[in-house]
Amino acid sequence: MAVFLVAVPLCVGVAVASGVPAELGLITGIVGGLVAGLLPGSSLQVSGPAAGLTVLVLTAVQEYGLATLGVIVLAAGLLQLAFGVLRLGRMFCAISLSVVHGMLAGIGLVLFAGQIYALADREAPGSGTANVAGLPALAVDALFSDRALIAVGIGAGTVLVMTLWKKLLGKAQLLPGPLVAVGAATLATAVFDLPIARVEVSGLVEAIQPPSGSDLGRLAEPGLLTTVVAFTLIASAESLFSAAAVDRLHDGPKTDYDKELMAQGAGNTVCGLLGALPMTAVMVCSSANVRAGARTKVSRVLHGVWLLVFAVLLPGALGLIPTAALAGVLIHAGFTLLPVKELGPLWREHRGEAVVLMITAGAILVTNMFEGVLTGLLLAVVKTAWETSRVHIDVDDMGTGAVRVRIRGHATFLRLPRILDTLEQLPTDRPIELNIVGLRHLDHACMSALQHWADQHNAHTVQPGRTSTSV
C-alpha cells in the first residue's frame, strides 16, 4: 500500500508533464506491477513511468504525435528483450559515473525549467533553452496575474510539504510525502474553489491507443529510429542503475541484470501495445518499498493491483488534482536529482569527473537527452584516454657524444605533440639513441611520427658509414 500511495501522484504527474493523458501514466504503473513485477530480475525494484524520461517523451509526442508513442515504446521494449537474451545487461554498467550523475542532473534541470511554467498555470515554450530564456518573462507575468499567483502558492506549498514531511519522525512517515502534499493541495483547491487548472480525465479505457499498421510503418523513418534507440538506452540504463542502488538498500537477493532487462523489455512491450508511457524502474517508489519492509516481489505486484483498482473505481478523483501540485511534485523530484552535496567534494578530489558531470547536464539542457548523454560519454572517453596515456621522456645529454632519450608509459596520439616537441629540441648535429623499450603501448600515430622524425634526423646528420639515430 505504501508504494501505491507514492506511485499515484508520480504516475499522474509524469503523464501530465509528458503531454499525454493522465491515465497513460497509471496504465504504465499498472503494467510495471503486474508484468515486470511478476518476472524475475530484481525482487524489490518497482517499475512505472519515471521522471527521467519525461523530457524525451514530451519531445517525441510533440514531434511525432501521441499515436506514434506506442510504436516507439513497443520497439524499445523489443530491443530491451533482445539485449537481455544476448546477456548485455551488465554492459550498461560500463559507463562513467560522472555521466550518470550528469544525466540525472540534466533531467533535473530540464524538469525544473519546464515544470516551473506548470507551477504558474502557464504553458512552457518547449526546448530547454527556450524554457530558461523565458523565465524572466514568466516571473513578470505571474506577478501581475491573480490566477498565476494562486497556482504558484499551491505548487510551492506542495514542494514545502514534501520537503518538511521528510523531517518528521514517528508514525507520520507511514504516509508518503507526495500523497500528503498532493492531497492537501487538492483539498485546498476544492474547499476554496480556486480558479486554477486541474488534471483532465478521459477514462482509462478511452486513453488506450494501440498502434496501427500505419504507425508501425513509421519505424522506417531515421529520426524515429534514433528516438527508439534513445528510449532503449536511457530506460535500460536508468532501470539497471536503479537496481544497483536498490541492492545497496537491502541484504536480500541481488538483481540479475539480464533478467531485469528482459522484465523491463516485457513491460515496455505491453506498454507499447497499449499506447502508454515507457516504463523504467522508479527509484522513489523502490526506496519506499524497501523502507516499508518488503522482502519479496509480492509488494511490487500489489502496487500494480492497487493502481488498477484506483483507476477503475475512482477515475474521477484525478480530475480534482490541480496541475500546479503535480508540477510541485516533479520540481521536488527534479531537485533531488541534482548532486548538490556531491559536487563540491567531487570538484576538489576529481575535477575532471566534475567537469564531465556539468557538461553532460548542460548539454542535456540546451540540446536533448540523447545528444547530451552522447556528449558526456564522448567527453568521458577522451578524459580517460588522456589520463591513461601518460608518457615519461628522459633525456640524457652529457654535452658530447650521443644523446640518450628514453620514452616510457603509453604513447598515444594525445601525447604526440609533447613527444615531438621534446625530440625537435634535441641537437640536430649529434647522434640520438631513442629507447622505447619501456613503452607499454605505442599506437600507430606515434609509431609513424617517431619513424618519420628518425628518418628526417638521419637525413641531416648521417655521415657515410654512420647511423645517427637508432630506435
Buried (B, 14 or more C-beta within 10 A) or exposed (E): EBBBBBBBBBBBBBBBBBBBBBBBBBBBBBBBBBBBBBBBBBBBBBBBBBBBBBBBBBBBBEEBEBBBBBBBBBBBBBBBBBBBEEEBBEBBEEBBBBBBBBBBBBBBBBBBBBBBBBBBBBEBBEBBEEBBEBEEEBEEBBEEBEBBBBBBBBBBBBBEBBEEBEEEEEEEBEBBBBBBBBBBBBEBBEEEEBEBBBBEBBEBEEBBBEBEEEBBEBBEEEEBBEBBBBBBBBBBBBBBBBBBBBBEEBEEBBBBBBBBBBBBBBBBBBBBBBBBBBBBBBBBBBBBBBBBEBEEBEBBBBBBBBBBEBBEEEBEBBEEBBBBBBBBBBBBBBBBBBBEEEBEEBBEEBEBBBBBBBBBBBBBBBBBBBBBBBBBBEBBEEBEBEEEBBBEBEEEBEEEEBBBBBBBBBBBBBBBEEBBEBBEEBEEEBBBBBBBEEBEEBBEBBBEBBEEBBEBBBEEBEEEEEEBBEB
